[in-house]
Amino acid sequence: MKMAFCTNCGSPLQDGARFCTSCGAKIAAPSQVPDPAPLPEQNAAQGMPMQQGVPTPSFEYQGDYNQMPAPNPPKSKLPFILGGVCALFAAAGIALGASTLILGHAPWSSGEEVEEEKDKDKDDKKAKKDEKEDKEEEKGAEDSGKAASSEEVTAAKEQLDAAVQKAASYLSNPQYSVLSRYQQEAQKYLDDGDAVQAQKSIKKLENLAGAAGGQSPIKIEVEQADASTYPNVKLYARIYESAGGNSVNDLEQDGFFITEQVGTGTYAEVPVSRAVQLNQAERLNICMTADLSGSMMGSPLQEAKTVMSQFLANVQQQAGDQVSLISFNNEVSVHTAFTNDLGSVTNAVNALTIPQDKSTALYDALYVSLQQTAQQSGAKCIIAFTDGADNASQVTPDAVAAYSRDLKIPIYIIGVGDLSNSAQLETIASAAGGYYRNVGQIGSMGEIYDEIFRKQKEMYLIEYVTQNSQDQVSARNIDVNYVDDARAAIAAYSYVPEVLIRPTTEDSRILTGDYVIPYSDREYVTASALSMLNAEQLRLARNEIYARKGRLFKDQQLQQYFNSKPWYHGTIAPDSFKESMLSDVEKANAYFILNYERLKGYIR
């Protein structure tokens, strides 16, 4: 007979027992004891698999009490054992907590802290769950986008083919190599299945092709170049709306590109190192040239001083702006060189006076202004005003216009009253992006001064390093390109580095005062200085070396010219003059100028 066990506590039962002697539980009748359910092969007490051969306890009923209720499934002693252990630990914890409180130390953790930890764990788990769901959602959207982009890629390929076909004539021209960049860029995105980025590149390709064909919502005009830090070259461009002419002020540097041709070489793209609008960010050099001829005497001069002083108050000193002041009548005077000390310039303006019976040498003054201004680094312009026609210059208006064009320096001329030489003034002003305006009164000049300043400050500086820097005489033919998703523009421009580099301090003294070359009696003249002069000026410069020593001239025109100079006192007949009367420097300069004239073909 098999031994029976209590279904409640597991203790062995005596044969025929109605109650368990250990726990007092009633013993069920044998007919009501269910067959034991199959148990997993695991030891419940130890959490280990059951070993083969260990007998399974029997729950067979040994009595005959058919009316007893069916017992609960057998219970293990393990819960009681674990409960006892937990109770011991709890008691120990209470005792330890009490001792801690008695000793005056805080317990390890309070009930509130436990709850806070539980809440924190819940929050962390929820945050991780939300983050996981977000990532899965993003991945799903990304996968969905990729899956849906096959049709978009096909459409983008068709769009690219159409754009390439439309721009075919430009894509084959090295001058428009930037277009090829966007074609290749778009193709790469399409190969990667990225239709969105491909369409952006295609749009830029379309915009640039339209600009190359003359269709663009914006226009670029490069107004001047600065090579004072050669081979670093600064270009100054006005960028404005095609429709209204308003300045465009929101262009980003990464939208600018330059392609450059050196001489007759191949166009190549060169990096743009900087692109920024001048306003408050870049220096502007302004040469103010004032008419002090006899007709300006009295109230006209006072009004002119007021206009110039008000203009100086608007100059952006914090941006490094510099101003110089030059005046003219029958001779040219430099009152202040370029400076950002606006107080000294204002003082010079207030000190301007007009000698009696002075004529107007405007063209000479503009020539000297160009020489002075060309030496400055940064954007440059000349603002001149006159109330009378030129009647005393050695320089021709065509020479001034050509010089302005070569140096890329704009001249703004304000004429006061009716001037007989307005056509010549317009020619000079338009040579390099300036303009000529006529006003009825001196006081009206203020608005024009402000307009010129605003126009200059709205320009963009676009900076790059030219190729083949050792070659300074070959022309640089460049295209300045701008493109973004909405617009594009292309502007052609050319310059010769040697011409921009050439002006020196020596050159700036030519034609100042009553001399063609004021220093030819004490300093050696250079070819750079002579290159500024035309044939007649070279002839005068050579002969003024002799005139300084009191030589008379057989040529009546020369004699009349030197008689008009306050420094000339001719007393020595031409045949009596000896070369030994000249210093070594004067002799060298006289022969150097003569040889230069022969080299140019002016004399034989």
C-alpha positions in Angstrom: 0.0 0.0 0.0 1.2 3.4 -0.8 1.8 5.9 1.9 -0.7 8.9 1.9 0.2 12.5 2.6 -1.7 15.5 3.8 -2.8 17.6 0.8 -2.5 20.7 2.9 0.9 20.5 4.6 2.4 17.4 3.0 2.8 15.5 6.3 2.4 11.6 6.2 -1.1 10.4 7.2 -2.0 7.4 9.3 -4.2 4.8 7.6 -7.9 5.8 8.0 -7.1 9.2 9.5 -9.8 11.9 9.1 -7.7 14.8 10.1 -4.0 15.6 9.6 -2.2 15.3 12.9 0.2 18.1 11.9 -2.0 20.9 10.5 -5.5 19.6 11.4 -6.8 19.7 7.8 -9.7 17.4 6.9 -8.8 14.4 4.7 -10.9 14.1 1.5 -12.5 10.9 0.5 -10.6 8.8 -2.1 -13.2 9.2 -4.7 -12.9 13.0 -4.6 -9.1 13.1 -4.9 -8.3 14.1 -8.5 -5.5 12.4 -10.4 -2.4 14.5 -9.9 -1.7 16.8 -12.9 1.6 16.1 -14.6 4.3 18.4 -13.2 7.2 19.9 -15.1 10.5 18.3 -14.6 11.6 20.9 -12.1 12.2 21.0 -8.4 10.0 23.7 -7.1 12.0 24.2 -3.9 15.4 24.6 -5.6 14.4 25.8 -9.0 16.4 22.9 -10.6 15.2 20.1 -12.9 14.0 16.9 -11.2 16.5 14.1 -11.0 15.4 10.8 -12.5 14.4 8.1 -10.0 13.1 10.4 -7.3 9.6 9.2 -6.3 6.7 11.6 -6.8 4.6 12.0 -3.7 1.3 10.1 -3.8 -2.0 11.8 -3.0 -4.0 8.6 -2.8 -6.8 8.6 -0.2 -6.6 5.8 2.4 -10.0 6.3 4.0 -13.6 5.9 3.0 -15.2 9.3 3.5 -17.0 9.9 0.2 -18.8 13.0 1.5 -15.6 15.1 2.2 -15.0 18.1 -0.1 -12.2 17.8 -2.6 -8.9 19.1 -1.1 -6.9 22.0 -2.5 -3.8 21.1 -4.5 -0.8 20.1 -2.3 1.1 23.1 -0.9 4.9 23.2 -0.6 6.7 24.1 2.6 8.9 26.5 0.7 6.5 29.6 1.0 6.5 29.1 4.8 10.2 28.8 4.9 10.7 31.9 2.7 8.1 33.8 4.7 9.9 33.0 7.9 13.2 34.2 6.4 11.6 37.4 5.2 10.1 38.0 8.6 13.5 37.7 10.2 15.0 40.2 7.7 12.1 42.6 8.3 12.6 42.3 12.0 16.3 42.9 11.6 15.5 45.9 9.4 13.2 47.4 11.9 15.7 47.0 14.7 18.5 48.5 12.6 16.2 51.4 11.6 15.4 52.0 15.2 19.0 51.9 16.3 19.9 54.3 13.5 17.2 56.7 14.7 18.5 56.4 18.2 22.0 57.2 17.1 20.7 60.3 15.3 21.4 59.1 11.7 18.9 59.0 8.9 17.6 55.5 7.9 18.8 54.1 4.6 15.6 55.0 2.8 12.2 56.1 3.8 9.0 54.9 2.3 8.7 58.1 0.3 12.1 57.7 -1.2 11.2 54.1 -2.2 8.1 55.4 -3.8 10.1 58.1 -5.6 12.5 55.5 -6.9 9.6 53.4 -8.1 8.1 56.5 -9.9 11.5 57.4 -11.4 11.9 53.8 -12.7 8.4 54.0 -14.2 9.2 57.4 -15.8 12.5 56.0 -17.2 10.8 53.0 -18.6 8.1 55.1 -20.2 10.7 57.5 -21.7 12.6 54.6 -23.2 9.4 53.1 -24.5 8.4 56.4 -26.1 11.9 56.9 -27.6 11.8 53.4 -29.0 8.3 54.1 -30.5 9.5 57.4 -32.0 12.5 55.8 -33.6 10.4 53.0 -35.0 7.9 55.6 -36.3 10.8 57.6 -37.9 12.2 54.5 -39.4 8.8 53.5 -40.7 8.4 57.0 -42.3 11.9 56.8 -43.8 11.3 53.4 -45.2 7.9 54.5 -46.5 9.6 57.6 -48.1 12.2 55.4 -49.7 9.6 53.0 -50.9 7.5 55.9 -52.3 10.5 57.7 -53.9 10.9 55.3 -56.8 8.4 57.3 -58.8 9.9 60.6 -57.6 13.4 59.4 -58.7 12.0 58.6 -62.2 10.3 62.0 -62.4 13.5 63.7 -61.2 15.6 61.8 -63.9 13.2 63.1 -66.6 13.5 66.6 -65.1 17.3 66.4 -65.2 17.3 65.2 -68.8 15.1 68.1 -69.8 17.3 70.6 -67.9 20.5 69.2 -69.5 19.0 69.3 -72.9 17.9 72.9 -72.4 21.3 74.0 -71.1 23.3 71.9 -73.6 24.9 75.0 -75.3 26.1 76.3 -71.9 27.3 72.9 -70.5 29.7 72.5 -73.4 31.3 75.9 -72.7 34.1 75.9 -70.1 33.0 79.4 -69.1 29.9 77.9 -67.6 31.6 75.0 -65.8 29.5 75.6 -62.7 26.5 74.2 -64.5 28.3 70.9 -65.0 28.8 70.7 -61.2 25.1 70.8 -60.6 24.4 68.2 -63.4 26.9 65.8 -61.8 25.6 66.6 -58.3 22.0 65.9 -59.3 23.0 62.6 -61.0 24.8 61.4 -57.9 21.7 62.0 -55.7 19.6 60.1 -58.2 22.0 57.2 -58.2 21.6 57.2 -54.4 17.8 57.3 -54.8 17.5 60.7 -53.1 15.0 62.5 -55.3 14.6 65.5 -52.9 18.2 66.5 -53.0 18.5 65.8 -56.7 15.6 68.2 -57.4 17.4 71.0 -55.5 20.5 70.5 -57.7 18.4 70.4 -60.8 16.7 73.6 -59.8 20.0 75.3 -59.4 21.1 74.0 -62.9 17.9 75.4 -64.4 18.3 78.7 -62.6 22.0 79.1 -63.8 21.1 78.1 -67.4 18.4 80.8 -67.3 20.9 83.4 -66.0 23.4 82.4 -68.8 20.6 83.1 -71.3 19.9 86.5 -69.8 16.8 85.4 -67.8 17.1 86.0 -64.1 15.2 87.8 -61.3 18.4 89.4 -60.1 21.4 91.0 -61.8 25.1 91.3 -60.8 27.3 94.2 -61.8 30.9 94.1 -60.8 31.9 97.7 -60.3 35.5 97.5 -59.2 38.5 95.3 -58.3 41.2 95.6 -55.7 44.5 93.9 -56.1 46.3 95.7 -53.2 46.9 92.3 -51.5 47.6 90.4 -54.7 47.2 87.5 -55.6 44.3 87.9 -53.3 41.7 89.9 -55.4 38.7 91.7 -54.1 35.7 92.2 -56.4 33.0 94.7 -55.5 29.6 94.0 -57.1 26.2 95.6 -57.0 23.4 93.0 -56.9 19.9 94.1 -57.5 16.4 93.0 -58.6 15.9 92.9 -62.4 12.4 94.3 -62.1 12.5 97.1 -59.5 16.3 97.7 -59.2 16.2 97.4 -55.5 19.3 96.0 -53.8 19.3 92.3 -52.8 20.6 92.0 -49.3 20.1 88.4 -48.3 22.6 86.4 -50.4 24.8 83.7 -48.7 28.5 83.1 -49.3 28.0 79.5 -50.3 25.9 80.6 -53.3 28.8 82.5 -55.0 31.2 80.9 -57.5 33.9 82.3 -59.8 35.2 80.9 -63.1 38.4 82.6 -64.3 40.4 82.7 -67.6 44.0 83.9 -67.5 44.9 85.4 -70.8 43.7 83.0 -73.6 43.8 79.9 -71.3 40.9 77.7 -70.3 38.2 78.8 -67.8 38.5 77.1 -64.4 36.5 77.4 -61.3 38.3 79.1 -58.4 37.1 79.1 -54.7 35.4 82.1 -53.2 37.1 82.8 -49.9 34.7 85.5 -48.7 31.4 87.0 -49.8 29.8 89.7 -47.6 27.9 92.9 -48.0 29.9 96.0 -47.3 27.5 97.7 -44.9 29.1 97.8 -41.4 31.4 94.9 -42.5 34.0 96.3 -44.9 35.9 99.5 -45.3 34.9 102.1 -47.9 37.5 104.7 -49.2 35.9 108.0 -50.3 37.9 110.8 -51.9 36.0 114.1 -51.7 37.2 116.5 -54.4 36.0 120.1 -54.1 36.0 123.1 -56.5 37.6 126.2 -55.0 37.7 128.3 -58.1 36.7 132.0 -58.0 33.0 131.4 -58.8 32.6 129.4 -55.6 33.5 132.4 -53.4 30.9 133.5 -50.8 27.7 131.6 -50.0 28.4 128.7 -52.5 31.5 127.7 -50.6 29.6 127.9 -47.2 26.8 125.7 -48.6 29.4 123.2 -49.9 31.1 123.0 -46.6 27.7 122.3 -44.9 27.0 119.5 -47.4 30.4 117.8 -46.9 30.3 118.1 -43.1 26.8 116.5 -43.0 28.1 113.7 -45.3 31.0 113.0 -43.0 28.6 112.5 -40.1 27.2 109.4 -42.0 30.5 107.7 -42.7 30.8 104.4 -40.9 33.9 104.9 -38.8 33.4 101.6 -36.9 33.6 99.8 -40.2 37.0 101.4 -41.0 35.7 103.9 -43.6 38.4 106.4 -44.7 38.0 109.8 -46.3 40.5 112.1 -48.1 40.0 115.8 -49.1 41.4 117.3 -52.3 40.6 120.7 -53.7 41.3 122.4 -57.0 41.3 125.7 -58.7 44.1 126.3 -61.2 46.2 123.8 -59.2 45.5 120.7 -57.2 45.9 120.6 -53.4 45.7 117.5 -51.1 44.4 118.7 -47.7 44.1 115.3 -46.0 45.4 111.9 -47.1 43.0 109.0 -46.5 42.2 108.7 -42.8 39.5 107.4 -40.5 40.0 110.4 -38.3 36.8 112.2 -39.4 37.4 115.1 -37.1 40.6 116.1 -38.9 38.8 115.9 -42.3 35.9 118.0 -40.9 38.4 120.6 -39.7 40.0 120.6 -43.1 36.6 121.2 -44.8 35.9 124.1 -42.5 39.3 125.6 -43.2 38.8 125.7 -47.0 39.3 129.2 -48.5 39.3 130.5 -52.1 42.1 132.8 -53.4 41.3 135.6 -55.7 40.8 135.0 -59.5 41.5 131.3 -59.6 40.6 129.1 -62.6 39.3 125.5 -62.8 41.6 122.5 -63.3 38.9 119.8 -62.7 40.5 117.1 -64.9 43.9 117.5 -63.2 42.1 117.2 -59.8 40.3 114.0 -60.9 43.5 112.5 -62.2 45.3 113.2 -58.9 42.2 111.8 -57.0 42.5 108.6 -58.9 46.2 108.3 -58.1 45.5 108.8 -54.4 42.5 106.6 -54.2 44.1 103.7 -56.2 46.6 103.1 -53.3 43.9 102.2 -50.8 42.8 98.7 -50.0 39.1 98.0 -50.2 36.2 99.6 -52.0 36.8 103.0 -53.4 35.0 105.9 -55.0 35.5 109.6 -55.8 32.8 112.3 -55.2 33.6 115.6 -57.0 31.6 118.8 -57.5 32.3 121.8 -59.7 30.3 124.9 -60.7 32.3 125.8 -63.7 33.8 124.3 -66.9 37.5 123.2 -66.9 39.8 125.9 -68.2 43.2 125.1 -66.6 44.0 121.3 -66.8 46.9 119.6 -68.4 45.1 116.3 -68.5 42.4 115.6 -71.0 38.9 114.3 -70.1 39.6 111.2 -72.2 42.8 110.5 -70.2 40.8 110.7 -66.9 38.1 108.4 -68.3 40.7 105.9 -69.5 42.5 106.0 -66.2 39.3 105.5 -64.2 38.4 102.6 -66.4 41.8 100.9 -66.0 41.8 101.3 -62.2 38.1 100.3 -61.9 37.4 103.3 -59.6 34.0 105.0 -60.1 33.8 108.8 -60.2 30.6 110.6 -59.2 30.5 114.2 -60.4 28.0 116.8 -59.3 27.6 119.8 -61.5 26.2 123.0 -60.1 24.3 125.2 -62.6 24.6 125.0 -66.4 28.0 123.6 -67.4 29.2 123.8 -71.0 31.4 120.6 -70.5 28.6 118.3 -69.2 29.2 115.8 -72.1 32.8 115.4 -71.0 31.8 115.0 -67.4 29.3 112.2 -68.3 32.0 110.4 -70.3 34.3 110.5 -67.3 31.7 109.4 -64.8 30.3 106.5 -66.8 33.8 105.0 -67.5 33.8 102.9 -64.3 30.2 102.8 -63.0 29.8 106.3 -61.6 27.4 109.0 -62.8 27.1 112.7 -63.5 24.2 114.7 -61.9 23.4 118.3 -62.3 21.8 120.4 -59.5 20.5 123.9 -59.5 21.9 124.8 -56.1 24.8 123.7 -53.9 22.5 122.7 -51.1 20.9 120.1 -53.2 24.1 118.0 -53.3 23.4 116.5 -49.9 20.8 114.0 -51.2 23.2 112.9 -53.9 26.1 112.4 -51.5 23.8 110.2 -49.3 22.6 108.2 -52.4 26.2 107.5 -53.5 27.2 106.4 -50.0 24.2 104.0 -49.7 24.9 102.6 -53.2 28.5 101.9 -52.3 27.6 100.3 -48.9 25.1 98.0 -50.6 27.8 96.4 -52.7 29.0 92.8 -52.1 32.7 92.0 -51.5 33.6 88.8 -53.3 37.1 87.7 -52.6 39.3 85.0 -54.2 42.9 84.1 -55.1 43.8 84.4 -58.8 45.5 81.6 -60.7 49.0 81.9 -62.1 49.9 84.7 -59.8 53.4 85.1 -61.3 51.7 86.4 -64.5 50.6 89.9 -63.7 50.2 91.3 -67.2 47.6 88.8 -68.7 44.0 89.9 -68.4 41.8 88.0 -66.0 38.4 87.3 -67.6 36.0 86.1 -64.9 32.4 85.2 -64.4 30.9 85.9 -61.0 28.0 83.4 -60.4 25.4 83.3 -57.8 22.8 80.5 -57.4 20.3 79.2 -54.9 17.0 77.3 -55.0 15.1 80.4 -56.1 17.4 82.5 -58.3 20.7 82.9 -60.1 22.8 85.5 -61.9 26.0 85.6 -63.9 28.2 88.7 -64.5 31.3 88.9 -66.7 34.2 91.1 -65.8 37.9 91.6 -66.7 40.9 93.3 -65.2 44.7 93.3 -65.6 46.6 92.8 -62.2 49.6 94.9 -63.2 47.4 97.9 -63.8 45.8 97.6 -60.3 49.1 96.9 -58.6 51.0 99.7 -60.3 49.9 102.9 -58.4 52.5 103.9 -55.8 53.0 106.8 -53.4 55.3 108.3 -56.0 52.6 108.2 -58.7 50.1 110.0 -56.4 52.3 113.1 -56.4 52.2 113.6 -60.1 50.3 116.7 -61.2 50.1 118.1 -57.7 50.8 121.7 -57.2 52.2 123.6 -60.2 54.4 120.8 -61.5 53.9 117.8 -63.7 56.4 115.9 -61.6 57.1 117.9 -58.4 60.0 115.8 -57.2 62.0 115.4 -60.5 64.7 117.7 -59.1 65.5 115.4 -56.1 64.2 111.9 -56.7 64.6 109.4 -59.6 61.5 109.1 -61.7 60.2 105.6 -62.5 58.5 104.1 -65.6 55.5 103.5 -63.4 55.1 107.2 -62.8 55.7 108.1 -66.5 53.1 105.6 -67.6 50.5 107.9 -66.0 51.3 110.7 -68.5 50.3 111.4 -72.0 52.7 112.7 -74.8 52.2 116.4 -74.0 52.6 115.8 -70.2 55.8 113.9 -70.8 57.2 116.8 -72.9 56.3 119.3 -70.1 57.8 117.1 -67.4 61.1 116.8 -69.3 61.3 120.6 -69.9 60.3 121.6 -66.4 63.5 120.1 -65.2 65.3 122.8 -67.2 62.8 125.5 -66.4 63.5 125.1 -62.7 67.1 126.3 -63.4 65.8 129.5 -65.2 66.2 128.3 -68.8 64.3 130.3 -71.5 62.7 128.4 -74.4 62.6 128.9 -78.1 59.3 127.2 -78.4 56.6 129.9 -77.7 54.1 127.5 -76.4 56.5 126.1 -73.8 57.6 129.6 -72.9 54.0 130.8 -72.4 53.3 127.7 -70.3 56.2 128.2 -67.9 55.6 131.9 -67.7 52.2 131.0 -66.1 53.9 129.2 -63.3 54.6 131.3 -60.1 57.8 129.4 -59.5 59.4 130.1 -62.9 62.0 132.8 -63.4 63.5 132.4 -66.8 66.8 134.3 -67.2 69.2 132.0 -69.1 69.1 132.0 -72.9 68.8 128.6 -74.5 72.2 128.7 -76.1 73.9 129.8 -72.8 72.4 127.0 -70.7 74.9 124.2 -69.8 74.1 120.7 -68.8 76.5 121.0 -65.9 73.9 123.3 -64.3 71.8 120.2 -63.6 72.3 117.8 -60.7 73.0 114.1 -61.4 69.4 113.3 -60.4 68.0 116.0 -62.8 70.2 114.8 -65.7 69.2 111.2 -65.2 65.5 112.1 -65.1 65.7 114.3 -68.2 67.3 111.6 -70.3 65.1 108.9 -68.8 62.0 110.8 -69.8 63.4 111.5 -73.3 64.1 107.8 -73.8 60.6 106.9 -72.5 59.1 109.3 -75.1 61.1 107.6 -77.8 60.1 104.2 -76.6 56.4 105.2 -76.8 57.0 106.7 -80.3 56.1 110.2 -79.3 59.4 111.6 -80.6 62.2 110.4 -82.9 
